Amino acid sequence: MKYLIAGLGNIGEEYKNTRHNVGFMILDALASASNAFFNDKRYGAVTEIKYKGRTFIMLKPSTYMNRSGNAVNYWLQKEKIPLENLLVIADDIAIPTGSIRLRAKGSAGGHNGLANISEILGTNDYARLRIGIGDAYPKGRQVDYVLGEFSPQEKQAVNDRISLAIDIIKSFGTVGCELTMTAYNKLGKEPLGNGNKD
């Protein structure tokens, strides 16, 4: 059984450590832990790992955030993966830095990557793993904030949750979205580290 795990972000060194690239960071950590290596392919960098009889195809779109849907749709079609086996990993300003929440579906919540995926797929009914980056920015400066780099404290708060995010991804593929939400969302609710604290 195949699963598509799409971590959202922007390609290029200038975006590597930005808040908007947390999806890339999670997949890089999972690949590293699994001794897997990404290869540049159509619409993105791709690798795969096997776990408990499942194949996880991991995608880091090269289309830039606002066109993430093209990459996700292409790889769903190419690998003949059903929509219920898609998990998108994205940053979320609506929850505290370091918090993690799995949802079976939902609105884009102002996230351009999720909005484009929903537009291209024609539905909001796909699972997403939301990684909190907080909302500590002045009014009108959201773009600067999400494209800015994590502070050391914020980076630690996110790094503290990477192993939990990896567990959630593996659980999603083995027991499904609903059971994984029940098992992990409470664990991911309270951020570790200093998060948004001064």
C-alpha positions as CSV (number, residue, x, y, z in Angstrom):
1,M,0.0,0.0,0.0
2,K,1.3,3.4,-1.0
3,Y,1.1,6.8,0.8
4,L,2.1,10.2,-0.5
5,I,3.6,12.4,2.2
6,A,4.0,15.9,0.9
7,G,6.0,18.4,3.0
8,L,5.5,22.0,1.9
9,G,8.1,24.6,1.5
10,N,10.1,26.8,-0.9
11,I,13.2,25.6,-2.7
12,G,16.5,27.6,-2.5
13,E,19.0,28.3,0.1
14,E,17.4,31.6,1.0
15,Y,14.3,29.8,2.2
16,K,16.0,26.8,3.9
17,N,15.6,27.8,7.5
18,T,12.4,29.8,7.2
19,R,9.2,29.1,9.1
20,H,7.3,28.4,5.9
21,N,9.7,25.5,5.2
22,V,8.9,23.4,8.2
23,G,7.3,20.7,6.0
24,F,10.6,20.3,4.2
25,M,12.4,20.1,7.6
26,I,10.1,17.2,8.8
27,L,10.7,15.2,5.7
28,D,14.4,15.8,5.7
29,A,14.5,14.4,9.3
30,L,12.4,11.4,8.4
31,A,14.6,10.6,5.3
32,S,17.8,11.0,7.4
33,A,16.4,8.7,10.1
34,S,15.6,6.1,7.4
35,N,18.9,6.4,5.5
36,A,16.9,7.6,2.5
37,F,18.0,10.3,0.0
38,F,16.0,12.7,-2.0
39,N,16.3,12.8,-5.8
40,D,15.3,15.7,-8.0
41,K,12.3,14.5,-10.2
42,R,9.4,16.1,-11.9
43,Y,7.8,18.8,-9.7
44,G,10.0,18.1,-6.7
45,A,12.5,16.1,-4.7
46,V,11.3,12.6,-4.0
47,T,12.4,9.6,-2.0
48,E,10.6,6.6,-0.5
49,I,10.8,4.5,2.6
50,K,9.1,1.2,3.6
51,Y,7.6,0.7,7.0
52,K,5.4,-2.2,8.2
53,G,4.6,-3.2,4.6
54,R,3.7,0.3,3.5
55,T,5.5,2.4,1.0
56,F,5.8,6.1,1.9
57,I,6.6,8.3,-1.1
58,M,7.9,11.6,0.3
59,L,7.7,14.7,-1.8
60,K,9.2,18.2,-1.4
61,P,7.6,20.2,-4.2
62,S,9.9,22.3,-6.3
63,T,7.0,24.4,-7.6
64,Y,7.3,27.0,-4.8
65,M,4.6,27.2,-2.1
66,N,1.8,28.8,-4.2
67,R,1.9,26.0,-6.8
68,S,2.2,23.0,-4.5
69,G,-1.0,21.5,-5.9
70,N,0.6,20.8,-9.2
71,A,3.3,18.6,-7.6
72,V,0.9,16.8,-5.2
73,N,-1.6,16.1,-8.0
74,Y,1.1,14.8,-10.4
75,W,2.6,12.3,-7.8
76,L,-0.8,11.1,-6.7
77,Q,-1.7,10.3,-10.3
78,K,1.7,8.9,-11.2
79,E,1.8,6.5,-8.2
80,K,-1.9,5.8,-8.3
81,I,-2.3,6.8,-4.7
82,P,-5.9,7.4,-3.4
83,L,-6.7,10.7,-1.8
84,E,-7.2,9.1,1.6
85,N,-3.6,8.1,1.5
86,L,-2.3,11.7,1.1
87,L,-0.8,13.5,4.0
88,V,0.3,17.1,3.6
89,I,2.7,18.7,6.2
90,A,2.5,22.5,6.5
91,D,3.3,25.3,8.9
92,D,0.4,26.9,10.7
93,I,0.3,30.4,12.3
94,A,-2.9,29.6,14.1
95,I,-1.3,27.3,16.7
96,P,1.7,27.9,19.0
97,T,5.2,27.3,17.8
98,G,6.0,23.6,18.3
99,S,2.4,22.4,18.5
100,I,1.4,19.7,16.2
101,R,-2.2,18.8,15.0
102,L,-3.4,16.2,12.6
103,R,-6.6,16.9,10.8
104,A,-8.5,14.6,8.3
105,K,-9.7,17.6,6.3
106,G,-10.3,21.3,6.6
107,S,-9.9,24.8,5.1
108,A,-6.6,26.2,4.0
109,G,-6.7,28.7,6.8
110,G,-5.0,31.4,4.8
111,H,-2.1,29.0,3.8
112,N,-1.3,29.5,0.1
113,G,0.1,26.0,-0.3
114,L,-2.9,24.3,1.1
115,A,-5.2,26.6,-0.8
116,N,-3.5,25.7,-4.1
117,I,-3.6,21.9,-3.3
118,S,-7.3,22.2,-2.5
119,E,-7.9,24.1,-5.7
120,I,-6.0,21.7,-7.9
121,L,-7.5,18.6,-6.3
122,G,-11.0,20.1,-6.1
123,T,-11.5,19.2,-2.5
124,N,-10.4,20.0,1.1
125,D,-10.9,16.3,2.1
126,Y,-7.3,15.3,2.6
127,A,-5.2,14.9,5.7
128,R,-2.8,17.6,6.9
129,L,-0.3,17.6,9.6
130,R,-0.1,21.2,10.9
131,I,3.1,22.4,12.6
132,G,2.6,25.5,14.7
133,I,4.9,28.5,14.0
134,G,3.0,31.0,16.1
135,D,1.8,34.4,15.1
136,A,4.3,36.8,16.8
137,Y,4.2,39.4,14.0
138,P,2.9,43.0,13.6
139,K,-0.3,43.5,11.7
140,G,0.3,43.3,7.9
141,R,3.7,41.5,8.3
142,Q,2.5,37.9,7.9
143,V,4.5,37.3,4.7
144,D,7.7,38.6,6.3
145,Y,7.1,36.5,9.3
146,V,6.5,33.1,7.6
147,L,9.4,33.8,5.2
148,G,11.6,34.8,8.1
149,E,14.0,32.4,9.9
150,F,13.2,30.8,13.2
151,S,14.7,32.3,16.3
152,P,17.0,29.8,18.2
153,Q,14.2,29.3,20.8
154,E,11.6,28.7,18.1
155,K,13.9,26.3,16.2
156,Q,14.4,24.3,19.4
157,A,10.6,24.1,20.0
158,V,10.2,22.7,16.5
159,N,13.2,20.3,16.7
160,D,11.8,19.0,20.0
161,R,8.7,17.8,18.0
162,I,10.3,16.2,15.0
163,S,10.4,12.7,16.4
164,L,6.7,13.1,17.3
165,A,5.9,14.2,13.8
166,I,7.7,11.2,12.4
167,D,5.7,8.9,14.7
168,I,2.5,10.5,13.4
169,I,3.4,10.0,9.8
170,K,4.1,6.3,10.4
171,S,1.0,5.9,12.4
172,F,-1.1,7.6,9.7
173,G,0.1,5.0,7.2
174,T,-0.4,2.0,9.5
175,V,-3.6,2.6,11.5
176,G,-5.2,5.5,9.6
177,C,-6.0,9.2,10.2
178,E,-8.7,8.9,12.9
179,L,-6.9,6.6,15.2
180,T,-3.7,8.6,14.8
181,M,-5.5,11.8,15.7
182,T,-6.9,10.2,18.8
183,A,-3.5,8.9,19.8
184,Y,-1.3,11.9,19.1
185,N,-3.2,15.2,18.9
186,K,-3.2,15.6,22.7
187,L,0.5,14.9,22.9
188,G,1.1,17.5,20.2
189,K,-1.0,20.2,21.7
190,E,1.4,21.8,24.2
191,P,4.6,23.0,22.7
192,L,8.0,22.0,24.1
193,G,10.9,24.3,24.5
194,N,10.5,28.1,24.7
195,G,8.3,28.5,21.7
196,N,7.0,32.0,21.5
197,K,8.3,33.0,25.0
198,D,10.9,35.7,25.3
